[in-house]
Amino acid sequence: MKIRILGINGSPRGELSRTYFLLGKVLESAEEEGAETQVIHLSRVKLDYCIGRYSEDRLSCNVENCITSDDQFKWLLTQILWADGVVFASPVQWFSMSAMMKTLIERLTSAENIEKLLDGKVAGFVAVAEEDGATQTILQMVGALNFMGFMVPPYAFVYSTGYYGRIQEDREAIEDAIRLGKNMVRMIEMKDEYYNWWKTERSIPD
């Protein structure tokens, strides 16, 4: 079965963004390793804010309740569940991820809270900053998504600061993006050899 990797672009500038440029390099590298790839631009997706059901009743935070609103979360979740690996890419907006990416991650709580639908998927991360905050933004995404069950390969962070209209000159970031695409494919292959090992329960000694 072919490995499937989804790229999610959280930039409001879509295909014109530096974020998308680096995301594309990750996916091109994954394709060279034999993976099938797909891109979603969150700027084209209608996604309502999380209404915080968890705060009212923990058990009410689930997929069934989260897909009842009149938006495209059900479709978006279907695409994420299709993938073996997901690259989360965002510009830096005031030292954090974009509002669209933050909204997506908040809504994904419904997929991990009860059903644990995201367990074992491999994640990679891309951030592009004007001046500062790229690694901070990536770590915010990693923190939430790892708690949701996403696995992180070596060299999973790709970031660029500055460069504006000349992102093609950021050779280090491009090299990191190529490495990430390869590492995601390799980690998915390795993970599949030990199915569900991350769910193994271990007894805690007294």
VOKENU-704208 format. One record per residue (C-alpha): chain; x, y, z; residue in one letter. Coordinates in Angstrom, 1 decimal. Layout:
BEGIN
<pt><kette>A</kette><east>X</east><north>Y</north><up>Z</up><rest>a</rest></pt>
...
***
This chain:
BEGIN
<pt><kette>A</kette><east>0.0</east><north>0.0</north><up>0.0</up><rest>m</rest></pt>
<pt><kette>A</kette><east>1.3</east><north>3.4</north><up>-0.9</up><rest>k</rest></pt>
<pt><kette>A</kette><east>2.2</east><north>5.8</north><up>1.9</up><rest>i</rest></pt>
<pt><kette>A</kette><east>0.0</east><north>8.9</north><up>2.0</up><rest>r</rest></pt>
<pt><kette>A</kette><east>1.1</east><north>12.3</north><up>3.2</up><rest>i</rest></pt>
<pt><kette>A</kette><east>-1.1</east><north>15.3</north><up>3.6</up><rest>l</rest></pt>
<pt><kette>A</kette><east>0.2</east><north>18.9</north><up>3.7</up><rest>g</rest></pt>
<pt><kette>A</kette><east>-2.0</east><north>21.5</north><up>5.4</up><rest>i</rest></pt>
<pt><kette>A</kette><east>-1.1</east><north>25.1</north><up>4.6</up><rest>n</rest></pt>
<pt><kette>A</kette><east>-2.3</east><north>27.5</north><up>7.3</up><rest>g</rest></pt>
<pt><kette>A</kette><east>-1.3</east><north>30.6</north><up>5.5</up><rest>s</rest></pt>
<pt><kette>A</kette><east>-4.1</east><north>33.0</north><up>4.5</up><rest>p</rest></pt>
<pt><kette>A</kette><east>-2.0</east><north>33.7</north><up>1.3</up><rest>r</rest></pt>
<pt><kette>A</kette><east>-2.4</east><north>30.2</north><up>0.1</up><rest>g</rest></pt>
<pt><kette>A</kette><east>-0.2</east><north>29.2</north><up>-2.9</up><rest>e</rest></pt>
<pt><kette>A</kette><east>1.4</east><north>32.7</north><up>-2.9</up><rest>l</rest></pt>
<pt><kette>A</kette><east>2.9</east><north>32.2</north><up>0.6</up><rest>s</rest></pt>
<pt><kette>A</kette><east>6.5</east><north>31.3</north><up>1.6</up><rest>r</rest></pt>
<pt><kette>A</kette><east>4.9</east><north>28.7</north><up>3.9</up><rest>t</rest></pt>
<pt><kette>A</kette><east>3.4</east><north>26.9</north><up>0.9</up><rest>y</rest></pt>
<pt><kette>A</kette><east>6.8</east><north>27.0</north><up>-0.9</up><rest>f</rest></pt>
<pt><kette>A</kette><east>8.5</east><north>25.1</north><up>1.9</up><rest>l</rest></pt>
<pt><kette>A</kette><east>5.6</east><north>22.8</north><up>2.4</up><rest>l</rest></pt>
<pt><kette>A</kette><east>5.8</east><north>22.0</north><up>-1.3</up><rest>g</rest></pt>
<pt><kette>A</kette><east>9.5</east><north>21.0</north><up>-0.9</up><rest>k</rest></pt>
<pt><kette>A</kette><east>8.6</east><north>18.6</north><up>1.9</up><rest>v</rest></pt>
<pt><kette>A</kette><east>5.9</east><north>16.9</north><up>-0.2</up><rest>l</rest></pt>
<pt><kette>A</kette><east>8.1</east><north>16.8</north><up>-3.3</up><rest>e</rest></pt>
<pt><kette>A</kette><east>10.7</east><north>15.0</north><up>-1.3</up><rest>s</rest></pt>
<pt><kette>A</kette><east>8.1</east><north>12.5</north><up>0.1</up><rest>a</rest></pt>
<pt><kette>A</kette><east>6.9</east><north>11.9</north><up>-3.5</up><rest>e</rest></pt>
<pt><kette>A</kette><east>10.5</east><north>11.0</north><up>-4.5</up><rest>e</rest></pt>
<pt><kette>A</kette><east>10.4</east><north>8.4</north><up>-1.8</up><rest>e</rest></pt>
<pt><kette>A</kette><east>7.3</east><north>6.9</north><up>-3.3</up><rest>g</rest></pt>
<pt><kette>A</kette><east>4.6</east><north>8.6</north><up>-1.2</up><rest>a</rest></pt>
<pt><kette>A</kette><east>1.3</east><north>9.9</north><up>-2.5</up><rest>e</rest></pt>
<pt><kette>A</kette><east>0.7</east><north>13.5</north><up>-1.4</up><rest>t</rest></pt>
<pt><kette>A</kette><east>-2.1</east><north>16.0</north><up>-1.2</up><rest>q</rest></pt>
<pt><kette>A</kette><east>-2.4</east><north>19.7</north><up>-0.1</up><rest>v</rest></pt>
<pt><kette>A</kette><east>-5.1</east><north>21.5</north><up>1.7</up><rest>i</rest></pt>
<pt><kette>A</kette><east>-5.1</east><north>25.3</north><up>1.9</up><rest>h</rest></pt>
<pt><kette>A</kette><east>-7.0</east><north>26.3</north><up>5.1</up><rest>l</rest></pt>
<pt><kette>A</kette><east>-7.8</east><north>29.6</north><up>3.5</up><rest>s</rest></pt>
<pt><kette>A</kette><east>-10.2</east><north>27.8</north><up>1.2</up><rest>r</rest></pt>
<pt><kette>A</kette><east>-11.9</east><north>25.7</north><up>4.0</up><rest>v</rest></pt>
<pt><kette>A</kette><east>-14.9</east><north>26.9</north><up>6.0</up><rest>k</rest></pt>
<pt><kette>A</kette><east>-14.0</east><north>26.0</north><up>9.6</up><rest>l</rest></pt>
<pt><kette>A</kette><east>-15.9</east><north>27.3</north><up>12.6</up><rest>d</rest></pt>
<pt><kette>A</kette><east>-14.3</east><north>27.9</north><up>15.9</up><rest>y</rest></pt>
<pt><kette>A</kette><east>-14.2</east><north>25.3</north><up>18.6</up><rest>c</rest></pt>
<pt><kette>A</kette><east>-17.1</east><north>25.9</north><up>21.0</up><rest>i</rest></pt>
<pt><kette>A</kette><east>-15.4</east><north>24.2</north><up>24.0</up><rest>g</rest></pt>
<pt><kette>A</kette><east>-17.8</east><north>21.3</north><up>24.7</up><rest>r</rest></pt>
<pt><kette>A</kette><east>-15.0</east><north>19.7</north><up>26.8</up><rest>y</rest></pt>
<pt><kette>A</kette><east>-15.4</east><north>22.5</north><up>29.4</up><rest>s</rest></pt>
<pt><kette>A</kette><east>-19.1</east><north>21.6</north><up>29.8</up><rest>e</rest></pt>
<pt><kette>A</kette><east>-18.9</east><north>17.8</north><up>29.6</up><rest>d</rest></pt>
<pt><kette>A</kette><east>-15.7</east><north>15.9</north><up>28.8</up><rest>r</rest></pt>
<pt><kette>A</kette><east>-17.6</east><north>13.1</north><up>27.1</up><rest>l</rest></pt>
<pt><kette>A</kette><east>-19.5</east><north>15.4</north><up>24.8</up><rest>s</rest></pt>
<pt><kette>A</kette><east>-16.2</east><north>16.4</north><up>23.1</up><rest>c</rest></pt>
<pt><kette>A</kette><east>-16.3</east><north>13.8</north><up>20.3</up><rest>n</rest></pt>
<pt><kette>A</kette><east>-16.4</east><north>13.6</north><up>16.5</up><rest>v</rest></pt>
<pt><kette>A</kette><east>-20.1</east><north>13.1</north><up>16.3</up><rest>e</rest></pt>
<pt><kette>A</kette><east>-20.8</east><north>16.3</north><up>18.1</up><rest>n</rest></pt>
<pt><kette>A</kette><east>-18.1</east><north>18.3</north><up>16.4</up><rest>c</rest></pt>
<pt><kette>A</kette><east>-19.3</east><north>17.6</north><up>12.8</up><rest>i</rest></pt>
<pt><kette>A</kette><east>-22.9</east><north>18.9</north><up>13.3</up><rest>t</rest></pt>
<pt><kette>A</kette><east>-22.0</east><north>22.5</north><up>12.6</up><rest>s</rest></pt>
<pt><kette>A</kette><east>-22.5</east><north>23.9</north><up>9.1</up><rest>d</rest></pt>
<pt><kette>A</kette><east>-18.8</east><north>23.9</north><up>8.1</up><rest>d</rest></pt>
<pt><kette>A</kette><east>-16.2</east><north>21.6</north><up>6.4</up><rest>q</rest></pt>
<pt><kette>A</kette><east>-14.7</east><north>20.0</north><up>9.5</up><rest>f</rest></pt>
<pt><kette>A</kette><east>-16.1</east><north>16.5</north><up>8.6</up><rest>k</rest></pt>
<pt><kette>A</kette><east>-14.5</east><north>16.7</north><up>5.1</up><rest>w</rest></pt>
<pt><kette>A</kette><east>-11.2</east><north>18.0</north><up>6.6</up><rest>l</rest></pt>
<pt><kette>A</kette><east>-11.0</east><north>15.3</north><up>9.2</up><rest>l</rest></pt>
<pt><kette>A</kette><east>-11.7</east><north>12.7</north><up>6.5</up><rest>t</rest></pt>
<pt><kette>A</kette><east>-8.6</east><north>14.0</north><up>4.6</up><rest>q</rest></pt>
<pt><kette>A</kette><east>-6.5</east><north>13.8</north><up>7.8</up><rest>i</rest></pt>
<pt><kette>A</kette><east>-7.6</east><north>10.3</north><up>8.5</up><rest>l</rest></pt>
<pt><kette>A</kette><east>-6.8</east><north>9.3</north><up>4.9</up><rest>w</rest></pt>
<pt><kette>A</kette><east>-3.2</east><north>10.2</north><up>5.5</up><rest>a</rest></pt>
<pt><kette>A</kette><east>-0.4</east><north>8.2</north><up>7.2</up><rest>d</rest></pt>
<pt><kette>A</kette><east>1.5</east><north>11.5</north><up>7.8</up><rest>g</rest></pt>
<pt><kette>A</kette><east>0.5</east><north>15.1</north><up>8.0</up><rest>v</rest></pt>
<pt><kette>A</kette><east>2.7</east><north>18.2</north><up>7.5</up><rest>v</rest></pt>
<pt><kette>A</kette><east>1.3</east><north>21.2</north><up>9.5</up><rest>f</rest></pt>
<pt><kette>A</kette><east>2.6</east><north>24.4</north><up>7.9</up><rest>a</rest></pt>
<pt><kette>A</kette><east>1.9</east><north>27.9</north><up>9.3</up><rest>s</rest></pt>
<pt><kette>A</kette><east>3.2</east><north>31.5</north><up>9.0</up><rest>p</rest></pt>
<pt><kette>A</kette><east>4.1</east><north>33.1</north><up>12.3</up><rest>v</rest></pt>
<pt><kette>A</kette><east>1.5</east><north>35.7</north><up>13.4</up><rest>q</rest></pt>
<pt><kette>A</kette><east>2.5</east><north>37.5</north><up>16.6</up><rest>w</rest></pt>
<pt><kette>A</kette><east>4.8</east><north>34.7</north><up>17.8</up><rest>f</rest></pt>
<pt><kette>A</kette><east>2.3</east><north>32.0</north><up>17.2</up><rest>s</rest></pt>
<pt><kette>A</kette><east>0.6</east><north>29.9</north><up>14.5</up><rest>m</rest></pt>
<pt><kette>A</kette><east>-2.1</east><north>31.4</north><up>12.2</up><rest>s</rest></pt>
<pt><kette>A</kette><east>-5.7</east><north>31.7</north><up>13.5</up><rest>a</rest></pt>
<pt><kette>A</kette><east>-6.8</east><north>29.1</north><up>10.9</up><rest>m</rest></pt>
<pt><kette>A</kette><east>-4.2</east><north>26.5</north><up>12.1</up><rest>m</rest></pt>
<pt><kette>A</kette><east>-5.0</east><north>27.2</north><up>15.7</up><rest>k</rest></pt>
<pt><kette>A</kette><east>-8.7</east><north>26.6</north><up>15.0</up><rest>t</rest></pt>
<pt><kette>A</kette><east>-8.0</east><north>23.3</north><up>13.2</up><rest>l</rest></pt>
<pt><kette>A</kette><east>-5.9</east><north>22.0</north><up>16.1</up><rest>i</rest></pt>
<pt><kette>A</kette><east>-8.6</east><north>23.0</north><up>18.6</up><rest>e</rest></pt>
<pt><kette>A</kette><east>-11.2</east><north>21.2</north><up>16.5</up><rest>r</rest></pt>
<pt><kette>A</kette><east>-9.0</east><north>18.1</north><up>16.3</up><rest>l</rest></pt>
<pt><kette>A</kette><east>-9.5</east><north>17.6</north><up>20.0</up><rest>t</rest></pt>
<pt><kette>A</kette><east>-12.8</east><north>15.9</north><up>19.2</up><rest>s</rest></pt>
<pt><kette>A</kette><east>-10.9</east><north>13.2</north><up>17.2</up><rest>a</rest></pt>
<pt><kette>A</kette><east>-8.5</east><north>12.3</north><up>20.1</up><rest>e</rest></pt>
<pt><kette>A</kette><east>-10.5</east><north>12.9</north><up>23.2</up><rest>n</rest></pt>
<pt><kette>A</kette><east>-12.6</east><north>9.7</north><up>23.1</up><rest>i</rest></pt>
<pt><kette>A</kette><east>-12.0</east><north>7.8</north><up>19.9</up><rest>e</rest></pt>
<pt><kette>A</kette><east>-8.2</east><north>8.4</north><up>19.6</up><rest>k</rest></pt>
<pt><kette>A</kette><east>-8.4</east><north>8.5</north><up>15.8</up><rest>l</rest></pt>
<pt><kette>A</kette><east>-5.1</east><north>10.2</north><up>15.4</up><rest>l</rest></pt>
<pt><kette>A</kette><east>-2.9</east><north>7.7</north><up>17.2</up><rest>d</rest></pt>
<pt><kette>A</kette><east>0.3</east><north>6.8</north><up>15.4</up><rest>g</rest></pt>
<pt><kette>A</kette><east>0.1</east><north>9.3</north><up>12.5</up><rest>k</rest></pt>
<pt><kette>A</kette><east>3.4</east><north>10.9</north><up>11.7</up><rest>v</rest></pt>
<pt><kette>A</kette><east>3.6</east><north>14.7</north><up>11.8</up><rest>a</rest></pt>
<pt><kette>A</kette><east>6.0</east><north>17.2</north><up>10.3</up><rest>g</rest></pt>
<pt><kette>A</kette><east>6.1</east><north>21.0</north><up>10.9</up><rest>f</rest></pt>
<pt><kette>A</kette><east>6.8</east><north>24.1</north><up>8.8</up><rest>v</rest></pt>
<pt><kette>A</kette><east>6.8</east><north>27.7</north><up>10.0</up><rest>a</rest></pt>
<pt><kette>A</kette><east>7.8</east><north>30.9</north><up>8.3</up><rest>v</rest></pt>
<pt><kette>A</kette><east>8.4</east><north>34.1</north><up>10.2</up><rest>a</rest></pt>
<pt><kette>A</kette><east>9.0</east><north>37.7</north><up>9.3</up><rest>e</rest></pt>
<pt><kette>A</kette><east>11.4</east><north>38.4</north><up>12.2</up><rest>e</rest></pt>
<pt><kette>A</kette><east>11.0</east><north>36.0</north><up>15.1</up><rest>d</rest></pt>
<pt><kette>A</kette><east>8.8</east><north>33.2</north><up>16.6</up><rest>g</rest></pt>
<pt><kette>A</kette><east>9.3</east><north>30.4</north><up>14.1</up><rest>a</rest></pt>
<pt><kette>A</kette><east>10.5</east><north>27.7</north><up>16.5</up><rest>t</rest></pt>
<pt><kette>A</kette><east>8.1</east><north>28.9</north><up>19.2</up><rest>q</rest></pt>
<pt><kette>A</kette><east>5.2</east><north>28.4</north><up>16.7</up><rest>t</rest></pt>
<pt><kette>A</kette><east>6.4</east><north>24.9</north><up>15.8</up><rest>i</rest></pt>
<pt><kette>A</kette><east>6.7</east><north>23.9</north><up>19.4</up><rest>l</rest></pt>
<pt><kette>A</kette><east>3.2</east><north>25.1</north><up>20.1</up><rest>q</rest></pt>
<pt><kette>A</kette><east>1.9</east><north>22.9</north><up>17.3</up><rest>m</rest></pt>
<pt><kette>A</kette><east>4.1</east><north>19.9</north><up>18.4</up><rest>v</rest></pt>
<pt><kette>A</kette><east>2.9</east><north>20.2</north><up>22.0</up><rest>g</rest></pt>
<pt><kette>A</kette><east>-0.8</east><north>19.9</north><up>21.2</up><rest>a</rest></pt>
<pt><kette>A</kette><east>-0.5</east><north>17.4</north><up>18.3</up><rest>l</rest></pt>
<pt><kette>A</kette><east>1.9</east><north>15.0</north><up>20.2</up><rest>n</rest></pt>
<pt><kette>A</kette><east>-0.7</east><north>14.9</north><up>23.0</up><rest>f</rest></pt>
<pt><kette>A</kette><east>-3.2</east><north>13.9</north><up>20.3</up><rest>m</rest></pt>
<pt><kette>A</kette><east>-1.2</east><north>10.8</north><up>19.3</up><rest>g</rest></pt>
<pt><kette>A</kette><east>0.9</east><north>12.2</north><up>16.5</up><rest>f</rest></pt>
<pt><kette>A</kette><east>4.5</east><north>10.8</north><up>16.2</up><rest>m</rest></pt>
<pt><kette>A</kette><east>7.4</east><north>13.1</north><up>15.4</up><rest>v</rest></pt>
<pt><kette>A</kette><east>10.4</east><north>11.9</north><up>13.3</up><rest>p</rest></pt>
<pt><kette>A</kette><east>13.9</east><north>13.2</north><up>13.6</up><rest>p</rest></pt>
<pt><kette>A</kette><east>14.5</east><north>16.7</north><up>12.1</up><rest>y</rest></pt>
<pt><kette>A</kette><east>10.8</east><north>17.3</north><up>12.0</up><rest>a</rest></pt>
<pt><kette>A</kette><east>11.0</east><north>21.1</north><up>12.2</up><rest>f</rest></pt>
<pt><kette>A</kette><east>11.5</east><north>23.3</north><up>9.1</up><rest>v</rest></pt>
<pt><kette>A</kette><east>11.5</east><north>27.0</north><up>9.5</up><rest>y</rest></pt>
<pt><kette>A</kette><east>12.6</east><north>30.2</north><up>7.7</up><rest>s</rest></pt>
<pt><kette>A</kette><east>13.0</east><north>33.7</north><up>9.0</up><rest>t</rest></pt>
<pt><kette>A</kette><east>12.9</east><north>36.7</north><up>6.7</up><rest>g</rest></pt>
<pt><kette>A</kette><east>13.7</east><north>36.3</north><up>3.0</up><rest>y</rest></pt>
<pt><kette>A</kette><east>10.3</east><north>37.8</north><up>2.1</up><rest>y</rest></pt>
<pt><kette>A</kette><east>10.1</east><north>37.6</north><up>-1.7</up><rest>g</rest></pt>
<pt><kette>A</kette><east>13.3</east><north>35.4</north><up>-2.0</up><rest>r</rest></pt>
<pt><kette>A</kette><east>12.5</east><north>32.3</north><up>0.0</up><rest>i</rest></pt>
<pt><kette>A</kette><east>14.2</east><north>30.3</north><up>-2.8</up><rest>q</rest></pt>
<pt><kette>A</kette><east>17.5</east><north>31.6</north><up>-1.4</up><rest>e</rest></pt>
<pt><kette>A</kette><east>17.0</east><north>30.0</north><up>2.0</up><rest>d</rest></pt>
<pt><kette>A</kette><east>19.0</east><north>26.9</north><up>1.1</up><rest>r</rest></pt>
<pt><kette>A</kette><east>19.2</east><north>25.6</north><up>4.7</up><rest>e</rest></pt>
<pt><kette>A</kette><east>15.4</east><north>25.7</north><up>5.0</up><rest>a</rest></pt>
<pt><kette>A</kette><east>15.0</east><north>23.9</north><up>1.7</up><rest>i</rest></pt>
<pt><kette>A</kette><east>17.5</east><north>21.2</north><up>2.7</up><rest>e</rest></pt>
<pt><kette>A</kette><east>15.6</east><north>20.8</north><up>6.0</up><rest>d</rest></pt>
<pt><kette>A</kette><east>12.3</east><north>20.4</north><up>4.1</up><rest>a</rest></pt>
<pt><kette>A</kette><east>13.8</east><north>17.8</north><up>1.8</up><rest>i</rest></pt>
<pt><kette>A</kette><east>15.1</east><north>15.9</north><up>4.8</up><rest>r</rest></pt>
<pt><kette>A</kette><east>11.7</east><north>16.1</north><up>6.5</up><rest>l</rest></pt>
<pt><kette>A</kette><east>9.9</east><north>14.6</north><up>3.6</up><rest>g</rest></pt>
<pt><kette>A</kette><east>12.3</east><north>11.6</north><up>3.5</up><rest>k</rest></pt>
<pt><kette>A</kette><east>12.2</east><north>11.1</north><up>7.3</up><rest>n</rest></pt>
<pt><kette>A</kette><east>8.4</east><north>11.1</north><up>7.4</up><rest>m</rest></pt>
<pt><kette>A</kette><east>8.2</east><north>8.3</north><up>4.8</up><rest>v</rest></pt>
<pt><kette>A</kette><east>10.9</east><north>6.3</north><up>6.6</up><rest>r</rest></pt>
<pt><kette>A</kette><east>9.2</east><north>6.7</north><up>10.0</up><rest>m</rest></pt>
<pt><kette>A</kette><east>5.9</east><north>5.6</north><up>8.6</up><rest>i</rest></pt>
<pt><kette>A</kette><east>7.6</east><north>2.5</north><up>7.1</up><rest>e</rest></pt>
<pt><kette>A</kette><east>9.3</east><north>1.7</north><up>10.4</up><rest>m</rest></pt>
<pt><kette>A</kette><east>6.1</east><north>2.3</north><up>12.4</up><rest>k</rest></pt>
<pt><kette>A</kette><east>4.1</east><north>-0.1</north><up>10.3</up><rest>d</rest></pt>
<pt><kette>A</kette><east>6.5</east><north>-2.9</north><up>11.2</up><rest>e</rest></pt>
<pt><kette>A</kette><east>5.4</east><north>-2.6</north><up>14.8</up><rest>y</rest></pt>
<pt><kette>A</kette><east>1.7</east><north>-1.9</north><up>14.6</up><rest>y</rest></pt>
<pt><kette>A</kette><east>0.2</east><north>-0.1</north><up>17.6</up><rest>n</rest></pt>
<pt><kette>A</kette><east>3.3</east><north>-0.4</north><up>19.7</up><rest>w</rest></pt>
<pt><kette>A</kette><east>2.6</east><north>3.0</north><up>21.2</up><rest>w</rest></pt>
<pt><kette>A</kette><east>-0.6</east><north>1.8</north><up>22.8</up><rest>k</rest></pt>
<pt><kette>A</kette><east>1.1</east><north>-1.0</north><up>24.8</up><rest>t</rest></pt>
<pt><kette>A</kette><east>0.1</east><north>-0.7</north><up>28.4</up><rest>e</rest></pt>
<pt><kette>A</kette><east>2.9</east><north>-1.1</north><up>30.9</up><rest>r</rest></pt>
<pt><kette>A</kette><east>2.4</east><north>-1.9</north><up>34.6</up><rest>s</rest></pt>
<pt><kette>A</kette><east>3.8</east><north>0.7</north><up>37.0</up><rest>i</rest></pt>
<pt><kette>A</kette><east>5.8</east><north>-0.9</north><up>39.8</up><rest>p</rest></pt>
<pt><kette>A</kette><east>4.6</east><north>-0.1</north><up>43.4</up><rest>d</rest></pt>
***
